[in-house]
């Protein structure tokens, strides 16, 4: 690990970005050059102290997940991301099998969606980036590590917590859709992939998953209409639209509601309040 080179690389790229490049709103009197350290840390989902130590060459070796988050936060190209990993003492991820890298162009689209929940997910249902309304609606689902990063895994292994966002009447449909989507991912990624690892572990841990897997259903969801349950605002009916990248490894998921509807009003409240605690109905 070359701590000095890592620190200089991070500093250079942080200072080359403007807040508007990453969807950060600032006041008119701002004097900082580029992004502040705390802004990069927030975008990457890490502590400001640890990021500061990375820039100053005082950090321990960062994990692959932290480096992937930094690559997204700093809008690095694939070559720049590979350098970030190598200078940190890790092998660069396989560009064909790594689901963590998100193209800066897709991130720019997400940056412009500030008034409705939107998130970027991998083919395995891993939330890589989410905006503030999505964080307020789903919680910070980008914080998970390992197999728990996959929504499919959490849906079957932790049903008591993961399914609270959906009406009980919709659980069976969601279960079938999750399994069918994972089978499509396995077909695309192959038997030596993370998709195969997910299947093996879910087969071991969930009888429900195993029964559905044996039905051999395959499909990917391009659009959906669903009801979500927010713990403070109650039921919110949303239309889900999905924009896939060219290689279909990532998808931008955008949730909307018909104008002037009750659900649209609740989504607007999410956008205004972000991830603050709601007091409605208390």
HELIX and SHEET records of a PDB file:
HELIX    1   1 UNK A    3  UNK A   16  1                                  14    
HELIX    2   2 UNK A   19  UNK A   22  5                                   4    
HELIX    3   3 UNK A   37  UNK A   44  1                                   8    
HELIX    4   4 UNK A   48  UNK A   55  1                                   8    
HELIX    5   5 UNK A   64  UNK A   73  1                                  10    
HELIX    6   6 UNK A   78  UNK A   87  1                                  10    
HELIX    7   7 UNK A  104  UNK A  111  1                                   8    
HELIX    8   8 UNK A  132  UNK A  138  1                                   7    
HELIX    9   9 UNK A  146  UNK A  149  5                                   4    
HELIX   10  10 UNK A  151  UNK A  157  1                                   7    
HELIX   11  11 UNK A  159  UNK A  162  1                                   4    
HELIX   12  12 UNK A  163  UNK A  165  5                                   3    
HELIX   13  13 UNK A  168  UNK A  170  5                                   3    
HELIX   14  14 UNK A  171  UNK A  189  1                                  19    
HELIX   15  15 UNK A  194  UNK A  205  1                                  12    
HELIX   16  16 UNK A  207  UNK A  213  1                                   7    
HELIX   17  17 UNK A  262  UNK A  273  1                                  12    
SHEET    1   A 5 UNK A 127  UNK A 130  0                                        
SHEET    2   A 5 UNK A 118  UNK A 122 -1                                        
SHEET    3   A 5 UNK A 250  UNK A 256 -1                                        
SHEET    4   A 5 UNK A 234  UNK A 244 -1                                        
SHEET    5   A 5 UNK A 223  UNK A 230 -1                                        
END                                                                             
